[in-house]
Amino acid sequence: MAFDWNATKKWVREHLEKKFLIIIRNEETFEETANYRLTLQNIYLLLSTLLLGLGIILFLLIAFSPIKRYVPGYGDLRSQTDFIKLEKKISSMEEELKARDTYIQSVQRILTGNPETTDDVTKNIQIKQEKPEPLPKVKEDSMLRAEFETTQALEARSKNQNKETRVQASPVSLKSSERENFTNLNFVSPIRGPLGAAYDPTKGHLGVDIIAPKNTPIKAILGGTVIQSDWSIENGHSIAIQHSNNLVSMYKHNSALLKKTGSRVKAGEAIAIIGNTGTLTNGPHLHFELWYKGQTVNPVEYIRF
């Protein structure tokens, strides 16, 4: 039996064209106050228009009002960016507060005669830092290229050694006023312990070696900004701090670094852990250097280790 489209269309048209009369009367007097003549087609159109208008209003409310923040999966990209910025700012402020609290606690310990111990500094720190793995060699490298790179490296190292020797041979000589200023800086000893190799720039030793037990914390001698915090073959894990008055302090052969480049540190704040990393060391110790105006000075003359 085939479906009769014409009959169906006729039934739908007749259904939509059915007329209805809506009369509104007064309940007490039964007086007619209003009447409306409608068809099902008009009723359907009215309901569709109302639903469409309601949908448009809801869309505008969600798209252009704060209500959208409460709709799951719908967010404002600008609001998310602001949230990320605020979160970073809060994290930065928390780090600054922690650093300030650590500094205040260190000062209180020093004033009360109860200095920090190794356990106090290293209890929440992972001491072990692995040596960076070398990059894999490309199979297509030829022997000629390897020989060329080796020659270039030897020449560069020879030039650096010659340049370093010239700098080492002429350590800076401080004036009486500068020496007095150094004395008034109130240096904090980076670490307490017996001295090893002494300051001798003529032999290429630009600092002093201080011997201390394993995992001993190393402290900043003055407040400043970390300008270097990395690893090298010769010096291992090393860190350098730029202080005021053109003064730079360097701490080498550490087992772990507690501060990153760009970090602000306070005097007496732990910045590293003593170690034995690098090729220019044969035991746990701190190699400490003090630079003034681009030249080295003898740290023993100004700091008590």
Secondary structure, DSSP 8 states (H G I E B T S, - for coil): ----HHHHHHHHHHHHT-EEEEEEE-TTT--EEEEEEEEHHHHHHHHHHHHHHHHHHHHHHHHHSGGGGGSTT---HHHHHHHHHHHHHHHHHHHHHHHHHHHHHHHHHHHTT----HHHHHTTS-------------TT--HHHHHHHHHHHHHHHHHHHHHHHHHHTS-----HHHHHHHHTT----S--S-B-S--BGGGTB-SEEEE--TT-EEE-SS-EEEEEEEEETTTEEEEEEEETTTEEEEEEEESEE---TT-EE-TT-EEEE-B--SSS-SSSEEEEEEEETTEEE-GGGT---
